[in-house]
Amino acid sequence: MATRPPVGLPRLSRRSRILLIVGAVVLVGLITGSRLLGTYVNWLWFGEVGFRSVYGTVLATRFGLFLAVGLLVGGLVALNLILAYRARPVFVPISGPDDPVARYRAVVTRRMRLFTIGLPALVGLIAGASAQGDWQQVQLFLNSTEFGVTDPEFGHDIGFYAFELPFFTWLLSWLFIATAVSFVGAVVSHYLFGGIRLAGRGGQLSGPARTHLAIVAGVFVLLKAAAYFLDRYQLLFSDRNTRFQGASYTDLNAVLPAKLILLFIAVFCAVAFFAGAVLRNLQLPAIATVLLVLSSVLVGAAWPAVLEQFSVRPNAIEKEAESIGRNIEATRQAYGLTDDKVETESYAGKQNVSLDELRNDQATVGNVRLLDPAVISKTFTQFQQLRPFYTFPAKLDVDRYKVDDQLQDYIVAVRELNTAGIPQAQRDWINQHLIYTHGNGMVFAEASRVNSAVDEGGNGGYPIFEAAEVGQDGQVKPGPFGVEQPRTYFGEMGQPGDYAIVGGRGEGAPGEYDTDGSSYTYDGEGGVRIGGLFNKLVFAAAYGERNILFNSAIGDESRIIFNRNPRDRVEDVAPWLTVDGDPYPAVVDGRITWIVDGYTTLDNYPYARRTALSDATRDSLPGVAQQPNREISYIRNSVKATVDAYDGTVSLYAMDERDPVLKAWQGVFPGTVKPAGDMSPSLREHLRYPEDLFKVQREILARYHVDNPRDFYSGVSFWAVPSDPTIDNATTVEAQQQQSSQQRDQQPPFYVLAGDPTGDQSKVSFQLTSALVRENREFMASYVTVRSDPDNYGKFSVLTLNNEAKGPQQIQTQFLTSGEVSSELNLLTQRQTNVVYGNLLTLPVGGGLLYVEPIYIERASQNTQFPQLYKVLVSFGDKVGYAPTLSEALEKVLTGASTQVPDQNNGNQPPSNTPSTTPTAPPNTGDGQSPTVQQAVRDIQAALGQIRAAQSSGDFAALGNAYKALDDATRRFESASAAATQAPSSAVQPSPTPTG
């Protein structure tokens, strides 16, 4: 029978081929051109900030991985295609007149180079492009360090699991991919060239094809044996048991032996494939494959399931005790919560306190913060905006400064540029990018003071503002803390794609807006030079803006400032860091400086609990960048970064120089992180313990404060982060109970100035604090605080309560159901007034818990709304205080406080924020007393004068010292009077407030 010759694919004309080539070149040019343009812009930017070595290292590593993996995968595919072609039968039988393979065989034969080189090259390009994104784990492997801690099962240093095991697993995965793609390519090639024929009952397989495919399959099975070997170590990250992470009893006693058994079976199976290739017999590999599959099912899956169901679960507490103990120890190490950093004490949680106990906590009571940084941003805007193109972030920041050698916390904010505030008629390219280029100064407000109580006219209740800025006369006003350069070109409000062209103005060009009567020309080192024609072309193309190329105001010394957000700048220069979501400004050595916290993280610390970073750091605070949605099992605040608000200079400082992960990254990017000793004392004074890290750690503490594996398994002692009681107050109790803790907004931690809860309570320290409640209950379980002062930075104190003390939600309910409070707030609402609840602070005072919540009001009917402090809510024990000032509210709840209240109508001076405990008169001693008694009287009179002066000035540290002096003088008077055999001291003690 005659057969029809194979028909090839239609041939393209010469003109069509030329058009296709030109189109391909244009397409490649468009794709690579934009990438090359972006690479050059990044190269210029990294050079401007002094981190070009980082960008160069990343580019070199990515390119190296692209080549290495591309050559590996593409080379193996090409090798197998060539071997399949050379092993083709000399005579290829034709299966029929309409054989579809013959047509493609002819096409491939005519274009062998295209299919043996072009196709593998395409596969290699795809593989290389996918692999180059994994540059971090490759560099960590090349620069791995030891932790000095070994895992409890295999005895390997943790560095093996952190740096080496991820690389081995990554490399093995690419070998799997290369082998699998090569096998598929070999099968298709053998079928195309006749080595595999599907004609007949069972088909036919040529000897060379059988040998080739058996060897490739044997290599794949051998790689599977290597995977079983590495899987043994992966068991230390197991989540088989939902109560803890790490190898469980079943993993160690069933899965681990199964992996070893499967490893040997896989090796045997691979040898069988190799033997089958030599002997040209597929029966042995087939039997070995069946054995491997059955073993995987029976030994790898069925046996662990049986052991788990019938042995472990009925005796889980005893069986899992060892694994739980390992999990507890590893988790505390991984999250930096070891015993040397966490101090735990029992706390009484008293319902009432005496006067002496209150005196001991003047450092806490005297520094209660009344201004909520998440509420008063609009108040800052109303009074300190100056011009509509300036703005403040939605959440302000809390920091501390020394005033007259006394530590005081402040609400701080940078007055940043907001080009969206430029009037619409003037919002053109020149104004947005050449004229309005920078913000003006920094605003401070003492956190525990307002100008006065709210009067009947609605005045008062506002922060007492101080500012460092450029005045209307163009002169720098350094403000209370000596700011030398208040102009800010870099800040949180900078948006992606925003840029400003500054400095080096052309002749006759307008300067940058500084004040209504003055302009300014930038003279800093920030920004990329744009004066040359080539750079103008580059940035005109990058931003799609021809004005950059033709505007005459851009001179030879002009600079373009972009990537202006401090958080983004730190992320770019240190791509290996996880950056905290809330940078904050501080005055450091006379400069407005953004301080940004950076974390080193791992997701593979053996036996440690994995935490969803996004969920753990999410709370009710507005205006805070959210962390990526990924799980971690190790975190350290290893780096403190600073960004100069004027010139954008980025500096990285090693905060935890013992961190092995930081050491590894310092090996990757040497010289980019400065030692901790290079921090100036001024910078150290403004370091805060970071919020995101604290949120993660408090979630871990909520469970891992439990030491006993049996108690941990039962979970009866677990704590939880309370939901924020000051939001969604309209939600019913039933609806709140139906919501899980993950669905409700968590209460954020709060920065406060307070006494050391487990140390010297008379010494003021800057702390980050949080209340924790019992899991699934709203009663208080513990009070957690971590210090930020340089001397004891990062030290945790955990006060555990064993009584049924009310938690934040219950306190808020107590506040809102109080007759006086509810009636007045309802009346305000009826008068078109919004009631805004400030942060509910929990403070340990005198062995009990003091709750303080500021209440703000704002007009609901006005377009310009801004909160003002209206009243202060205080709770101690079962009593609620509600008054215009903190001192008056405290008078209502603290036992032993005097009924004498400081004068609230003292002009513009802030009211006293502590209860008055001043004696009404000194003791009357007569004329015949001894010199000792007379001196004691004079000391008492002097102490009384100091108390009055401290109350008038609001200096609470001095007030505490005056109380101590009064107490000492009173004791000396009593002792001297008794020694003189006279009547007991007639010193008038403060009369206690009736507790009713």
Disulfide bonds with the S-S distance in Angstrom:
none
